[in-house]
Amino acid sequence: MNIKIIWQDTINYASEKWNVIAGFTEIPESFVLAGKTIPYKYAMICIMEMDKAKIDLAPGREAGDEVQRVYDRLGVAVEDIARWLREHGVTCQSEAPRGGSANTVPLAVKAGLGRLGMNGLVISPRWGPRFRIAPVYIKDKIFEFTDTCSNQWIETFCDGCRICESACPAGAILHDKKLKTVNDRNTVYTCIESEKCRMVFKETFGCGVCIKVCPLQN
C-alpha cells in the first residue's frame, strides 16, 4: 500500500466529487467534547464551501437553508470518503458535521486548513469562514500530518480588521480575547460570547452575518 498515493488520490477524490478540502492530524484529548468518545485518535478533517450568494443574504431563511444544505451534503460526503478509504485498506469512521464528538474548529486549525478568526470560526485562505467542517476518524497514523503555521497572516489580518465585531447583530464579538474553560479540561482564548451568539442564531435561522461581512471570503 503506497500511502502517499492513497492520500493524494483521496484528496483528489474528495475535491473532484464533493468540492471538499481536507487535512490530516492527531486529535488532542482536550479537543474531545465532555462526555463523548472518539473511535480513533487521528482524523481527516474535511471542509465544504457554502454558496456565497446565499450567505450574502444573511441573516434570513435563504442563508439558513444554505447552512443546513451544506451540513447535510457534507455528512454524505464524509461517509462516502470513508467508504473510499476503507476500499483502499484504511480503517476509519466518518462523523456527521452536527452533534459530533470532537471540537472541529481547533481541529481544522491544527490540520492546517486555516486560522481562528475573531468571529470564533476557522478562516481558510480559499473560502474565508464560509464553510462547514466534519471529520473522518482514522485508526492509524498512516498519512503525513498537514499541521502548519503558514496561515498565521490570517490572524494578523483579522486582529486589524474588526468588521465582524461591529456588524454582529448580537454584539457577541468582543474586542479583546478572554480565557474560557472548555470541556472542563482546558482553557482557550476566545472573542465570542456564546450565549449572545446562540440567541440570535436561533432567531435568524442561523444568522451568518459575521461570515457575510468577512473580507477574506472569496
C-alpha positions as CSV (number, residue, x, y, z in Angstrom):
1,M,0.0,0.0,0.0
2,N,1.6,3.3,-1.2
3,I,0.4,5.7,1.5
4,K,1.4,8.9,-0.4
5,I,-0.5,7.8,-3.5
6,I,-3.6,6.8,-1.5
7,W,-3.6,10.2,0.3
8,Q,-3.2,12.2,-2.9
9,D,-5.9,10.0,-4.6
10,T,-8.2,10.6,-1.7
11,I,-7.6,14.3,-1.7
12,N,-8.3,14.4,-5.4
13,Y,-11.5,12.2,-5.0
14,A,-12.8,14.5,-2.2
15,S,-12.1,17.6,-4.2
16,E,-13.5,16.5,-7.6
17,K,-16.6,14.7,-6.4
18,W,-17.5,16.8,-3.3
19,N,-15.6,20.1,-3.5
20,V,-14.0,19.1,-0.2
21,I,-10.6,20.3,1.1
22,A,-9.0,18.1,3.7
23,G,-6.1,17.8,6.1
24,F,-4.8,15.1,8.4
25,T,-3.9,15.4,12.1
26,E,-3.8,13.8,15.5
27,I,-6.6,14.6,17.9
28,P,-5.6,16.0,21.3
29,E,-7.6,14.6,24.2
30,S,-8.6,18.2,25.1
31,F,-10.4,18.5,21.8
32,V,-12.8,15.7,22.6
33,L,-16.1,17.0,23.9
34,A,-17.1,16.3,27.5
35,G,-19.0,13.1,27.9
36,K,-18.0,12.0,24.3
37,T,-15.6,9.4,22.9
38,I,-14.0,9.1,19.5
39,P,-13.2,5.8,17.8
40,Y,-9.7,6.6,16.7
41,K,-7.1,9.3,17.6
42,Y,-6.3,10.5,14.1
43,A,-8.6,12.3,11.7
44,M,-9.0,13.5,8.2
45,I,-10.7,16.9,8.7
46,C,-12.9,17.9,5.8
47,I,-14.3,21.3,4.9
48,M,-17.1,22.1,2.4
49,E,-17.9,25.5,0.9
50,M,-21.2,27.3,1.4
51,D,-22.7,29.2,-1.6
52,K,-21.6,32.9,-1.4
53,A,-24.7,34.3,-3.0
54,K,-26.9,32.6,-0.4
55,I,-24.7,33.5,2.6
56,D,-24.7,37.1,1.3
57,L,-28.5,37.2,2.1
58,A,-27.8,36.6,5.9
59,P,-29.5,36.9,8.2
60,G,-32.6,35.1,7.0
61,R,-34.1,31.9,5.8
62,E,-32.2,31.7,2.5
63,A,-28.8,31.8,4.3
64,G,-30.0,29.4,6.9
65,D,-31.2,27.0,4.3
66,E,-27.8,27.0,2.7
67,V,-26.1,26.3,6.0
68,Q,-28.4,23.3,6.5
69,R,-27.9,22.1,2.9
70,V,-24.1,22.1,3.4
71,Y,-24.4,20.3,6.7
72,D,-26.4,17.6,5.1
73,R,-24.3,17.3,2.0
74,L,-21.0,17.3,4.0
75,G,-22.4,14.4,6.1
76,V,-23.0,12.4,2.9
77,A,-19.6,13.4,1.6
78,V,-17.6,12.3,4.6
79,E,-19.5,9.0,4.7
80,D,-18.5,8.4,1.0
81,I,-14.9,9.5,1.6
82,A,-14.7,7.0,4.5
83,R,-16.0,4.3,2.2
84,W,-13.4,5.2,-0.4
85,L,-10.7,5.0,2.3
86,R,-11.9,1.6,3.5
87,E,-11.8,0.3,-0.1
88,H,-8.1,1.2,-0.1
89,G,-7.3,-0.6,3.2
90,V,-7.8,2.3,5.7
91,T,-9.7,1.6,8.9
92,C,-11.8,4.7,9.5
93,Q,-15.2,6.0,10.5
94,S,-16.9,9.2,9.4
95,E,-18.9,11.5,11.6
96,A,-21.6,14.0,10.7
97,P,-20.8,17.7,11.0
98,R,-23.5,18.3,13.6
99,G,-23.6,16.8,17.1
100,G,-20.2,15.4,16.9
101,S,-17.7,14.1,19.4
102,A,-14.8,16.5,18.9
103,N,-14.4,20.2,18.6
104,T,-13.8,20.5,14.9
105,V,-12.9,24.2,14.9
106,P,-9.4,23.8,16.6
107,L,-9.0,20.5,14.8
108,A,-9.3,22.3,11.4
109,V,-6.8,24.9,12.6
110,K,-4.4,22.2,13.8
111,A,-4.8,20.3,10.5
112,G,-3.6,23.4,8.6
113,L,-6.9,24.3,7.0
114,G,-7.0,27.9,8.3
115,R,-6.7,30.1,11.4
116,L,-9.1,31.0,14.1
117,G,-10.9,34.3,13.4
118,M,-12.3,37.0,15.7
119,N,-15.8,35.6,14.9
120,G,-14.9,32.2,16.5
121,L,-14.8,30.4,13.1
122,V,-11.9,29.0,11.2
123,I,-10.9,31.3,8.3
124,S,-9.4,29.5,5.4
125,P,-7.2,31.0,2.6
126,R,-9.7,29.8,0.0
127,W,-13.2,30.4,1.4
128,G,-12.6,32.6,4.4
129,P,-15.1,31.4,7.1
130,R,-17.7,30.3,4.5
131,F,-17.6,26.5,5.0
132,R,-18.6,23.7,7.4
133,I,-16.4,21.1,9.0
134,A,-16.6,17.3,9.5
135,P,-14.1,14.6,10.4
136,V,-13.3,11.1,9.2
137,Y,-11.6,9.3,12.2
138,I,-8.7,7.1,11.2
139,K,-7.2,4.3,13.3
140,D,-3.6,4.6,12.4
141,K,-1.1,7.3,11.6
142,I,-0.7,6.3,8.0
143,F,-0.6,9.7,6.4
144,E,1.7,12.7,7.0
145,F,0.3,15.4,9.2
146,T,-0.7,18.5,7.4
147,D,-0.3,20.7,10.6
148,T,1.3,24.0,9.7
149,C,1.6,27.6,10.9
150,S,1.8,29.0,7.4
151,N,-1.6,30.8,7.6
152,Q,-0.6,33.0,10.6
153,W,-1.1,36.0,8.4
154,I,-4.9,35.4,8.7
155,E,-4.9,36.1,12.4
156,T,-2.8,39.2,11.9
157,F,-5.2,40.5,9.3
158,C,-8.2,39.5,11.5
159,D,-6.9,41.4,14.5
160,G,-6.7,44.6,12.5
161,C,-10.0,44.2,10.6
162,R,-12.8,44.0,13.2
163,I,-15.6,44.3,10.6
164,C,-17.4,41.3,12.0
165,E,-17.2,42.9,15.5
166,S,-19.2,46.0,14.5
167,A,-21.6,44.0,12.2
168,C,-22.6,41.3,14.7
169,P,-26.3,41.8,15.4
170,A,-25.9,40.1,18.8
171,G,-23.0,42.1,20.0
172,A,-21.4,38.8,20.7
173,I,-17.9,39.5,19.3
174,L,-15.6,41.0,22.0
175,H,-12.8,43.4,21.1
176,D,-10.3,41.7,23.4
177,K,-9.8,38.0,23.8
178,K,-10.5,36.4,27.1
179,L,-9.8,33.0,28.6
180,K,-12.7,30.5,28.6
181,T,-12.8,27.0,30.0
182,V,-14.0,24.3,27.5
183,N,-14.8,20.7,28.0
184,D,-13.9,21.0,31.7
185,R,-10.4,20.2,30.6
186,N,-8.6,23.2,29.3
187,T,-8.8,26.9,28.6
188,V,-8.7,28.7,25.3
189,Y,-8.7,32.3,24.2
190,T,-12.0,33.4,22.7
191,C,-13.6,36.6,21.5
192,I,-17.2,35.2,21.4
193,E,-19.9,35.4,24.0
194,S,-21.6,32.2,23.1
195,E,-24.9,32.8,24.8
196,K,-25.5,36.1,22.9
197,C,-24.5,34.4,19.6
198,R,-26.7,31.4,20.2
199,M,-29.8,33.5,20.9
200,V,-29.6,35.5,17.6
201,F,-28.5,32.3,15.8
202,K,-31.8,30.7,16.7
203,E,-33.9,33.7,15.9
204,T,-32.5,34.3,12.4
205,F,-32.3,30.7,11.0
206,G,-28.5,30.6,11.7
207,C,-27.5,34.3,11.4
208,G,-24.3,34.2,9.3
209,V,-23.6,37.9,9.3
210,C,-20.0,37.5,10.5
211,I,-19.4,35.2,7.6
212,K,-21.1,37.5,5.1
213,V,-19.1,40.6,6.0
214,C,-15.7,38.9,6.3
215,P,-13.4,40.4,3.5
216,L,-11.4,37.2,3.4
217,Q,-14.1,35.1,1.8
218,N,-13.7,34.7,-2.0
